[in-house]
């Protein structure tokens, strides 16, 4: 996702514009459970500067219910 978003920022008028969004709409069979496997998932912005933007994109494209199904390693339900 970071690469898609960087391409959109660098070439906003090109064919890559909205590529991250198109990835979500073109990909099928999204299933749970999901595990947040970022390097430091409790503070993702430390290693992934666009983490909040990526999370917003996931929530907007796949819905709140799907987004809430993502679990953090070590989290207790």
C-alpha positions as YAML, in Angstrom:
chain: A
units: angstrom
residues:
- id: 1
  name: UNK
  ca: [0.00, 0.00, 0.00]
- id: 2
  name: UNK
  ca: [2.78, 2.44, 0.80]
- id: 3
  name: UNK
  ca: [4.20, 2.04, -2.70]
- id: 4
  name: UNK
  ca: [0.81, 2.62, -4.29]
- id: 5
  name: UNK
  ca: [0.26, 5.77, -2.22]
- id: 6
  name: UNK
  ca: [3.75, 7.08, -2.99]
- id: 7
  name: UNK
  ca: [3.11, 6.60, -6.72]
- id: 8
  name: UNK
  ca: [-0.14, 8.51, -6.44]
- id: 9
  name: UNK
  ca: [1.63, 11.40, -4.72]
- id: 10
  name: UNK
  ca: [4.52, 11.48, -7.18]
- id: 11
  name: UNK
  ca: [2.39, 11.11, -10.33]
- id: 12
  name: UNK
  ca: [-1.09, 12.40, -9.43]
- id: 13
  name: UNK
  ca: [-2.26, 12.81, -13.04]
- id: 14
  name: UNK
  ca: [-0.93, 9.48, -14.29]
- id: 15
  name: UNK
  ca: [-2.62, 6.12, -14.55]
- id: 16
  name: UNK
  ca: [-1.40, 5.25, -11.04]
- id: 17
  name: UNK
  ca: [-3.78, 7.81, -9.52]
- id: 18
  name: UNK
  ca: [-6.15, 6.05, -7.12]
- id: 19
  name: UNK
  ca: [-4.19, 2.83, -7.68]
- id: 20
  name: UNK
  ca: [-4.37, 1.88, -3.98]
- id: 21
  name: UNK
  ca: [-8.15, 2.24, -4.05]
- id: 22
  name: UNK
  ca: [-8.34, 0.24, -7.29]
- id: 23
  name: UNK
  ca: [-6.31, -2.54, -5.66]
- id: 24
  name: UNK
  ca: [-9.01, -3.01, -3.02]
- id: 25
  name: UNK
  ca: [-11.89, -2.93, -5.47]
- id: 26
  name: UNK
  ca: [-10.18, -5.30, -7.92]
- id: 27
  name: UNK
  ca: [-9.13, -7.85, -5.30]
- id: 28
  name: UNK
  ca: [-11.71, -10.45, -4.27]
- id: 29
  name: UNK
  ca: [-12.20, -13.00, -1.51]
- id: 30
  name: UNK
  ca: [-11.22, -10.77, 1.41]
- id: 31
  name: UNK
  ca: [-11.60, -13.09, 4.39]
- id: 32
  name: UNK
  ca: [-10.96, -12.97, 8.09]
- id: 33
  name: UNK
  ca: [-9.19, -13.46, 10.38]
- id: 34
  name: UNK
  ca: [-6.64, -10.80, 9.58]
- id: 35
  name: UNK
  ca: [-3.53, -10.23, 11.65]
- id: 36
  name: UNK
  ca: [-1.79, -6.87, 11.73]
- id: 37
  name: UNK
  ca: [1.73, -8.06, 10.93]
- id: 38
  name: UNK
  ca: [3.44, -4.69, 10.76]
- id: 39
  name: UNK
  ca: [6.90, -4.48, 12.32]
- id: 40
  name: UNK
  ca: [5.53, -2.59, 15.34]
- id: 41
  name: UNK
  ca: [1.72, -2.93, 15.08]
- id: 42
  name: UNK
  ca: [0.90, -1.09, 18.30]
- id: 43
  name: UNK
  ca: [2.62, 2.05, 16.95]
- id: 44
  name: UNK
  ca: [2.64, 1.48, 13.17]
- id: 45
  name: UNK
  ca: [3.56, 5.06, 12.25]
- id: 46
  name: UNK
  ca: [7.08, 4.44, 13.66]
- id: 47
  name: UNK
  ca: [8.02, 2.25, 10.67]
- id: 48
  name: UNK
  ca: [5.18, 3.00, 8.23]
- id: 49
  name: UNK
  ca: [4.72, 6.77, 7.97]
- id: 50
  name: UNK
  ca: [1.49, 6.36, 5.98]
- id: 51
  name: UNK
  ca: [-0.04, 3.82, 8.39]
- id: 52
  name: UNK
  ca: [-3.01, 6.01, 9.27]
- id: 53
  name: UNK
  ca: [-3.72, 6.72, 5.60]
- id: 54
  name: UNK
  ca: [-3.51, 2.98, 4.83]
- id: 55
  name: UNK
  ca: [-5.83, 2.11, 7.71]
- id: 56
  name: UNK
  ca: [-8.33, 4.73, 6.54]
- id: 57
  name: UNK
  ca: [-8.17, 3.30, 3.03]
- id: 58
  name: UNK
  ca: [-8.82, -0.23, 4.34]
- id: 59
  name: UNK
  ca: [-11.76, 1.00, 6.44]
- id: 60
  name: UNK
  ca: [-13.24, 3.04, 3.58]
- id: 61
  name: UNK
  ca: [-12.86, 0.33, 0.94]
- id: 62
  name: UNK
  ca: [-13.68, -2.82, 2.91]
- id: 63
  name: UNK
  ca: [-15.95, -1.43, 5.61]
- id: 64
  name: UNK
  ca: [-15.79, -0.92, 9.34]
- id: 65
  name: UNK
  ca: [-16.73, -4.53, 10.14]
- id: 66
  name: UNK
  ca: [-13.85, -5.95, 8.09]
- id: 67
  name: UNK
  ca: [-11.45, -3.38, 9.51]
- id: 68
  name: UNK
  ca: [-12.40, -4.24, 13.10]
- id: 69
  name: UNK
  ca: [-11.68, -7.92, 12.39]
- id: 70
  name: UNK
  ca: [-7.94, -7.18, 12.12]
- id: 71
  name: UNK
  ca: [-6.26, -8.41, 15.28]
- id: 72
  name: UNK
  ca: [-3.01, -7.32, 16.83]
- id: 73
  name: UNK
  ca: [-0.45, -9.96, 17.86]
- id: 74
  name: UNK
  ca: [-0.64, -10.57, 21.59]
- id: 75
  name: UNK
  ca: [-4.01, -8.84, 21.97]
- id: 76
  name: UNK
  ca: [-6.56, -10.57, 24.14]
- id: 77
  name: UNK
  ca: [-10.20, -10.60, 23.14]
...
